[in-house]
């Protein structure tokens, strides 16, 4: 059967953020994702402190586990491992996020599973990867942002290091893992065999540092923090208005000229301090001060309209409540309403990749712990009596 996402069966052994996000993206694009959770407690985000919906569901768990069927297994028991091996024997992909070495101790590592299924694509997501001197360190987004260099370039120039407001190491590790899985599945179409995939929060955070490392290697000096400013263009940053902030991307001479015309600051065009882009970058603080004098005379919305009318890229800085209510967000179907059996109507972010012929879809909300255990095991060939026997041993739930 030719490779297609709707024919892909994925066993999701991951927890918390990076791995669940990876598997949710595969599910959104059509894959049959089976979330395998520890018996009794389930994914750590089910119990984690944080925001809960009125019915008691964890908002964090629901956010990255839709489009999955759920089973509960005790992989520490021989019976539980036997069940997992049975599922892996016919699966296409296994994704795990254990610390290196744990999967082998449980008997669910790539070396064990490929003996049962040579076509298996086996993806591992960890904090620092399967190799290297830091492989056994615990992996957290904050630590990856700090050690990769991201925090050294985030925040105000004279302020303390700041982590990015969204968990970029976690999420990018999940994204890179999706790319690896799809690449390995395409390779399998040619070779007939699967392979192991190794990605990490640390590698992912470094991989996002394209501009910063290029500056390091070009100049020999590590780049510093610039707030919202751009490293090689100006003005390209957030600036204060009368009622808030806006962002302006006047990153070439043509747009710089238009910006000055809209602001009525033709004097800046003749100012030798700002004659070229290089001059404007070197004096970005002076430039921002000059622009802010004028921008503070009107509200953000007025300036954005005037700038866009003149062809100058600009936009307001908004919070998530404003962004999620925006008509463009809704037109792009980036906010969805789903029906949850315990919570009623819940909202979820939409699918950011719009495929013309095979569009993704949200077909189910995140599963309850063990919600589909009987269904999944029956499809794997287990009789009702076998399932009940497994449940009596505590291997499944």
ZILINHU-V777006 format. One record per residue. N is the residue number from 1. RES is the residue in one letter. PHI is phi in degrees with one decimal (999 if undefined). PSI is psi in whole degrees, 0 to 359 (* if undefined). D_CENTER is the distance of its C-alpha to the mean C-alpha in whole Angstrom. Layout:
# ZILINHU-V777006
n: (N | N)
res: (RES | RES)
phi: (PHI | PHI)
psi: (PSI | PSI)
d_center: (D_CENTER | D_CENTER)
This chain:
# ZILINHU-V777006
n: (1 | 2 | 3 | 4 | 5 | 6 | 7 | 8 | 9 | 10 | 11 | 12 | 13 | 14 | 15 | 16 | 17 | 18 | 19 | 20 | 21 | 22 | 23 | 24 | 25 | 26 | 27 | 28 | 29 | 30 | 31 | 32 | 33 | 34 | 35 | 36 | 37 | 38 | 39 | 40 | 41 | 42 | 43 | 44 | 45 | 46 | 47 | 48 | 49 | 50 | 51 | 52 | 53 | 54 | 55 | 56 | 57 | 58 | 59 | 60 | 61 | 62 | 63 | 64 | 65 | 66 | 67 | 68 | 69 | 70 | 71 | 72 | 73 | 74 | 75 | 76 | 77 | 78 | 79 | 80 | 81 | 82 | 83 | 84 | 85 | 86 | 87 | 88 | 89 | 90 | 91 | 92 | 93 | 94 | 95 | 96 | 97 | 98 | 99 | 100 | 101 | 102 | 103 | 104 | 105 | 106 | 107 | 108 | 109 | 110 | 111 | 112 | 113 | 114 | 115 | 116 | 117 | 118 | 119 | 120 | 121 | 122 | 123 | 124 | 125 | 126 | 127 | 128 | 129 | 130 | 131 | 132 | 133 | 134 | 135 | 136 | 137 | 138 | 139 | 140 | 141 | 142 | 143 | 144 | 145 | 146 | 147 | 148 | 149 | 150 | 151 | 152 | 153 | 154 | 155 | 156 | 157 | 158 | 159 | 160 | 161 | 162 | 163 | 164 | 165 | 166 | 167 | 168 | 169 | 170 | 171 | 172 | 173 | 174 | 175 | 176 | 177 | 178 | 179 | 180 | 181 | 182 | 183 | 184 | 185 | 186 | 187 | 188 | 189 | 190 | 191 | 192 | 193 | 194 | 195 | 196 | 197 | 198 | 199 | 200 | 201 | 202 | 203 | 204 | 205 | 206 | 207 | 208 | 209 | 210 | 211 | 212 | 213 | 214 | 215 | 216 | 217 | 218 | 219 | 220 | 221 | 222 | 223 | 224 | 225 | 226 | 227 | 228 | 229 | 230 | 231 | 232 | 233 | 234 | 235 | 236 | 237 | 238 | 239 | 240 | 241 | 242 | 243 | 244 | 245 | 246 | 247 | 248 | 249 | 250 | 251 | 252 | 253 | 254 | 255 | 256 | 257 | 258 | 259 | 260 | 261 | 262 | 263 | 264 | 265 | 266 | 267 | 268 | 269 | 270 | 271 | 272 | 273 | 274 | 275 | 276 | 277 | 278 | 279 | 280 | 281 | 282 | 283 | 284 | 285 | 286 | 287 | 288 | 289 | 290 | 291 | 292 | 293 | 294 | 295 | 296 | 297 | 298 | 299 | 300 | 301 | 302 | 303 | 304 | 305 | 306 | 307 | 308 | 309 | 310 | 311 | 312 | 313 | 314 | 315 | 316 | 317 | 318 | 319 | 320 | 321 | 322 | 323 | 324 | 325 | 326 | 327 | 328 | 329 | 330 | 331 | 332 | 333 | 334 | 335 | 336 | 337 | 338 | 339 | 340 | 341 | 342 | 343 | 344 | 345 | 346 | 347 | 348 | 349 | 350 | 351 | 352 | 353 | 354 | 355 | 356 | 357 | 358 | 359 | 360 | 361 | 362 | 363 | 364 | 365 | 366 | 367 | 368 | 369 | 370 | 371 | 372 | 373 | 374 | 375 | 376 | 377 | 378 | 379 | 380 | 381 | 382 | 383 | 384 | 385 | 386 | 387 | 388 | 389 | 390 | 391 | 392 | 393 | 394 | 395 | 396 | 397)
res: (X | X | X | X | X | X | X | X | X | X | X | X | X | X | X | X | X | X | X | X | X | X | X | X | X | X | X | X | X | X | X | X | X | X | X | X | X | X | X | X | X | X | X | X | X | X | X | X | X | X | X | X | X | X | X | X | X | X | X | X | X | X | X | X | X | X | X | X | X | X | X | X | X | X | X | X | X | X | X | X | X | X | X | X | X | X | X | X | X | X | X | X | X | X | X | X | X | X | X | X | X | X | X | X | X | X | X | X | X | X | X | X | X | X | X | X | X | X | X | X | X | X | X | X | X | X | X | X | X | X | X | X | X | X | X | X | X | X | X | X | X | X | X | X | X | X | X | X | X | X | X | X | X | X | X | X | X | X | X | X | X | X | X | X | X | X | X | X | X | X | X | X | X | X | X | X | X | X | X | X | X | X | X | X | X | X | X | X | X | X | X | X | X | X | X | X | X | X | X | X | X | X | X | X | X | X | X | X | X | X | X | X | X | X | X | X | X | X | X | X | X | X | X | X | X | X | X | X | X | X | X | X | X | X | X | X | X | X | X | X | X | X | X | X | X | X | X | X | X | X | X | X | X | X | X | X | X | X | X | X | X | X | X | X | X | X | X | X | X | X | X | X | X | X | X | X | X | X | X | X | X | X | X | X | X | X | X | X | X | X | X | X | X | X | X | X | X | X | X | X | X | X | X | X | X | X | X | X | X | X | X | X | X | X | X | X | X | X | X | X | X | X | X | X | X | X | X | X | X | X | X | X | X | X | X | X | X | X | X | X | X | X | X | X | X | X | X | X | X | X | X | X | X | X | X | X | X | X | X | X | X | X | X | X | X | X | X | X | X | X | X | X | X | X | X | X | X | X | X | X | X | X | X | X | X | X | X | X | X | X | X | X | X | X | X | X | X)
phi: (999 | -60.1 | -64.1 | -153.3 | -60.8 | -70.3 | -98.3 | -91.6 | -107.2 | -119.0 | -98.0 | -99.8 | -98.7 | -97.0 | -138.2 | 74.3 | -128.3 | -59.3 | -67.6 | -57.2 | -64.7 | -55.3 | -71.0 | -63.9 | -61.2 | -63.7 | -64.5 | -59.3 | -89.6 | 120.5 | -67.3 | -88.3 | -101.8 | -110.0 | -83.3 | -102.9 | -114.7 | -61.8 | -62.6 | 94.1 | -102.3 | 71.1 | -56.9 | -57.6 | -73.6 | -67.5 | -103.2 | -59.6 | -66.0 | 151.8 | -75.0 | -122.9 | -79.8 | -55.3 | -83.3 | 97.8 | -71.7 | -75.8 | -61.9 | -64.8 | -65.7 | -62.7 | -66.3 | -125.7 | -134.8 | -72.8 | 56.4 | -131.5 | -95.0 | -120.0 | -130.5 | -118.3 | -132.7 | -101.6 | -72.6 | -82.9 | -102.7 | -62.5 | -65.0 | -64.0 | -64.6 | -62.6 | -63.1 | -63.2 | -59.9 | -63.6 | -69.8 | -66.9 | -62.7 | -118.9 | -77.5 | -94.7 | -140.6 | -120.5 | -121.3 | -132.0 | -134.2 | -71.3 | -65.3 | -49.8 | 104.0 | -68.6 | -58.8 | -65.4 | -64.2 | -83.7 | 78.4 | -123.3 | -82.3 | -62.6 | -58.6 | -73.6 | -77.6 | -69.1 | -66.5 | -84.2 | -149.8 | -61.5 | -85.4 | -67.8 | -97.3 | -121.2 | -109.7 | -115.3 | -118.3 | -139.3 | -68.3 | -129.9 | 96.2 | -83.5 | -129.1 | 96.0 | -66.0 | -101.9 | -55.7 | -88.9 | -72.6 | -65.9 | -106.6 | -132.5 | -55.4 | -57.7 | -66.8 | -64.4 | -63.1 | -69.2 | -77.0 | -76.6 | 112.1 | -57.9 | -68.7 | -72.0 | -115.7 | -110.6 | 116.3 | -73.0 | -54.5 | -104.5 | -99.5 | -81.1 | -58.8 | -131.6 | -78.9 | -59.1 | -65.2 | -109.9 | -75.7 | -65.6 | -68.8 | -58.5 | -67.9 | -70.8 | -61.5 | -63.9 | -64.3 | -63.6 | -66.3 | -58.8 | -59.9 | -62.7 | -63.6 | -64.8 | -64.6 | -67.0 | -67.3 | -67.1 | -61.6 | -62.5 | -62.2 | -92.5 | -90.0 | 83.4 | -127.9 | -87.1 | -164.1 | -92.6 | -123.9 | -126.3 | -135.6 | -148.3 | -62.7 | -64.1 | -60.9 | -64.0 | -63.2 | -64.7 | -62.9 | -78.3 | -89.8 | -64.6 | -66.4 | -67.4 | -71.4 | -65.2 | -66.4 | -57.6 | -75.6 | -80.1 | -109.4 | 83.1 | -118.0 | -67.8 | -68.1 | -109.7 | -85.7 | -126.9 | 64.6 | -94.1 | -74.2 | -89.1 | -76.8 | -128.3 | -135.0 | -157.9 | -80.1 | -151.1 | -172.0 | -86.7 | -136.0 | -78.6 | -115.0 | -67.3 | -118.6 | 170.8 | -138.3 | -136.4 | -114.5 | -128.9 | -119.1 | -92.1 | -98.2 | -151.5 | -63.0 | -63.9 | -70.2 | -60.7 | -64.5 | -64.4 | -59.1 | -62.8 | -66.3 | -62.6 | -79.1 | 69.7 | -116.4 | -60.6 | -60.6 | -70.4 | -66.8 | -92.5 | -75.3 | -64.3 | -64.4 | -120.0 | -64.7 | -119.0 | -60.5 | -60.5 | -61.1 | -68.4 | -66.0 | -65.9 | -121.1 | -62.2 | -68.2 | -63.5 | -63.7 | -60.1 | -63.2 | -64.9 | -67.7 | -64.6 | -54.1 | -81.0 | -61.7 | -71.2 | -85.2 | -136.2 | -77.1 | -56.2 | -59.1 | -65.4 | -63.3 | -59.3 | -61.4 | -65.8 | -67.8 | -64.8 | -59.5 | -90.1 | 84.1 | -96.3 | -58.4 | -157.6 | -164.9 | -77.8 | -92.8 | -122.4 | -90.5 | -68.5 | -62.4 | -69.4 | -62.9 | -72.7 | -95.9 | -66.2 | -61.0 | -69.7 | -57.4 | -70.1 | -63.9 | -84.4 | 55.7 | -94.0 | -127.9 | -115.6 | -111.5 | -119.5 | -98.9 | -105.8 | -63.5 | -111.3 | -101.4 | 75.6 | -77.3 | -124.7 | -101.9 | -145.7 | -68.2 | -80.7 | -95.8 | -77.0 | -102.7 | -100.7 | -87.6 | -71.5 | -95.8 | -129.3 | -64.4 | -71.9 | -156.8 | -104.9 | -102.9 | -156.1 | -80.3 | -58.1 | -77.6 | -71.6 | -61.0 | 71.8 | -58.2 | -113.6 | -56.7 | -62.1 | -62.0 | -68.2 | -68.5 | -63.7 | -65.6 | -84.0 | 102.1 | -80.6 | -79.1 | -59.4 | -66.8 | -63.6 | -63.5 | -65.4 | -66.2 | -63.3 | -67.0 | -69.1 | -82.9 | 83.8 | -79.7 | -131.7 | -147.2)
psi: (128 | 150 | 127 | 146 | 325 | 349 | 2 | 128 | 124 | 128 | 117 | 103 | 16 | 166 | 164 | 266 | 293 | 307 | 312 | 321 | 316 | 310 | 327 | 319 | 319 | 319 | 320 | 327 | 5 | 347 | 151 | 103 | 126 | 111 | 119 | 113 | 155 | 140 | 135 | 302 | 332 | 195 | 141 | 331 | 348 | 325 | 351 | 145 | 146 | 194 | 133 | 148 | 168 | 327 | 3 | 355 | 145 | 122 | 323 | 319 | 315 | 329 | 330 | 22 | 21 | 169 | 35 | 146 | 148 | 135 | 157 | 125 | 148 | 97 | 353 | 352 | 152 | 321 | 319 | 318 | 322 | 319 | 314 | 318 | 322 | 319 | 318 | 334 | 335 | 1 | 163 | 323 | 140 | 133 | 127 | 156 | 31 | 160 | 143 | 130 | 334 | 317 | 321 | 319 | 329 | 349 | 25 | 27 | 171 | 317 | 322 | 317 | 330 | 339 | 328 | 331 | 89 | 340 | 359 | 133 | 123 | 113 | 130 | 129 | 124 | 180 | 316 | 9 | 172 | 347 | 172 | 163 | 342 | 9 | 326 | 0 | 146 | 146 | 120 | 147 | 315 | 315 | 319 | 319 | 321 | 311 | 335 | 338 | 348 | 317 | 337 | 343 | 9 | 128 | 181 | 152 | 320 | 12 | 186 | 159 | 142 | 139 | 153 | 144 | 335 | 153 | 77 | 328 | 313 | 306 | 321 | 328 | 319 | 318 | 314 | 326 | 321 | 315 | 316 | 318 | 313 | 322 | 317 | 325 | 322 | 320 | 322 | 331 | 332 | 315 | 335 | 359 | 154 | 194 | 168 | 146 | 133 | 113 | 163 | 162 | 319 | 311 | 319 | 317 | 319 | 320 | 333 | 349 | 49 | 307 | 318 | 317 | 329 | 323 | 318 | 310 | 337 | 326 | 340 | 359 | 137 | 132 | 152 | 192 | 140 | 13 | 233 | 0 | 159 | 154 | 330 | 4 | 149 | 144 | 131 | 83 | 179 | 139 | 149 | 139 | 190 | 324 | 9 | 227 | 155 | 166 | 141 | 135 | 66 | 71 | 22 | 171 | 323 | 313 | 326 | 318 | 317 | 319 | 313 | 324 | 316 | 320 | 351 | 30 | 53 | 340 | 332 | 333 | 330 | 354 | 118 | 341 | 331 | 28 | 317 | 168 | 321 | 318 | 318 | 324 | 315 | 334 | 39 | 327 | 318 | 319 | 315 | 320 | 319 | 315 | 322 | 328 | 317 | 316 | 331 | 357 | 345 | 165 | 161 | 310 | 322 | 313 | 317 | 315 | 315 | 319 | 316 | 321 | 329 | 1 | 16 | 120 | 127 | 157 | 154 | 157 | 121 | 161 | 176 | 330 | 318 | 317 | 316 | 343 | 356 | 138 | 330 | 320 | 315 | 321 | 328 | 5 | 41 | 0 | 121 | 152 | 124 | 153 | 120 | 137 | 336 | 332 | 352 | 220 | 124 | 152 | 149 | 151 | 149 | 189 | 119 | 346 | 116 | 101 | 133 | 315 | 328 | 66 | 148 | 171 | 157 | 110 | 340 | 153 | 172 | 141 | 155 | 159 | 120 | 16 | 325 | 20 | 309 | 317 | 314 | 316 | 325 | 319 | 334 | 1 | 6 | 136 | 166 | 323 | 319 | 318 | 317 | 323 | 319 | 320 | 324 | 334 | 349 | 13 | 330 | 161 | *)
d_center: (30 | 28 | 24 | 23 | 19 | 22 | 24 | 21 | 21 | 18 | 19 | 16 | 17 | 14 | 14 | 12 | 8 | 7 | 9 | 10 | 6 | 8 | 11 | 10 | 9 | 12 | 14 | 14 | 15 | 18 | 18 | 20 | 17 | 20 | 18 | 20 | 21 | 23 | 27 | 27 | 24 | 21 | 18 | 18 | 16 | 19 | 21 | 19 | 21 | 19 | 19 | 21 | 22 | 26 | 26 | 25 | 21 | 18 | 16 | 13 | 14 | 15 | 11 | 9 | 13 | 14 | 16 | 17 | 21 | 21 | 24 | 25 | 27 | 28 | 27 | 30 | 33 | 34 | 34 | 30 | 30 | 32 | 30 | 27 | 29 | 30 | 27 | 26 | 29 | 28 | 24 | 22 | 19 | 19 | 15 | 16 | 15 | 18 | 20 | 22 | 25 | 24 | 24 | 27 | 29 | 28 | 29 | 25 | 25 | 25 | 28 | 29 | 27 | 28 | 32 | 31 | 29 | 29 | 27 | 24 | 21 | 20 | 16 | 16 | 13 | 14 | 15 | 17 | 18 | 21 | 23 | 24 | 26 | 23 | 22 | 23 | 21 | 19 | 15 | 14 | 11 | 14 | 16 | 14 | 14 | 18 | 19 | 17 | 19 | 16 | 18 | 21 | 20 | 19 | 21 | 25 | 27 | 29 | 27 | 25 | 22 | 19 | 15 | 13 | 13 | 9 | 7 | 7 | 8 | 6 | 2 | 5 | 7 | 6 | 6 | 9 | 10 | 10 | 12 | 15 | 15 | 16 | 18 | 20 | 21 | 23 | 24 | 26 | 27 | 29 | 30 | 30 | 28 | 25 | 23 | 21 | 18 | 17 | 14 | 13 | 11 | 14 | 14 | 11 | 11 | 15 | 14 | 12 | 16 | 18 | 20 | 21 | 22 | 24 | 25 | 26 | 28 | 30 | 31 | 31 | 30 | 26 | 25 | 25 | 23 | 24 | 23 | 21 | 24 | 23 | 24 | 27 | 27 | 29 | 29 | 25 | 24 | 24 | 28 | 30 | 32 | 34 | 32 | 29 | 27 | 26 | 24 | 26 | 25 | 29 | 28 | 31 | 35 | 35 | 33 | 34 | 37 | 36 | 35 | 38 | 40 | 38 | 38 | 42 | 41 | 43 | 44 | 41 | 42 | 45 | 44 | 44 | 41 | 38 | 40 | 37 | 34 | 34 | 37 | 34 | 31 | 34 | 35 | 32 | 33 | 36 | 35 | 32 | 35 | 38 | 35 | 34 | 38 | 38 | 35 | 36 | 39 | 36 | 34 | 30 | 30 | 34 | 32 | 29 | 32 | 34 | 32 | 30 | 34 | 35 | 32 | 30 | 26 | 26 | 24 | 24 | 21 | 20 | 19 | 17 | 20 | 21 | 18 | 18 | 21 | 22 | 24 | 21 | 18 | 21 | 22 | 19 | 18 | 15 | 16 | 18 | 20 | 21 | 24 | 23 | 26 | 27 | 25 | 26 | 24 | 20 | 18 | 14 | 12 | 13 | 12 | 11 | 13 | 17 | 19 | 23 | 24 | 22 | 20 | 17 | 18 | 17 | 20 | 20 | 18 | 17 | 20 | 23 | 23 | 25 | 26 | 26 | 28 | 31 | 30 | 28 | 30 | 33 | 31 | 31 | 35 | 36 | 39 | 39 | 41 | 39 | 36 | 38 | 39 | 36 | 35 | 38 | 38 | 34 | 32 | 30 | 30)
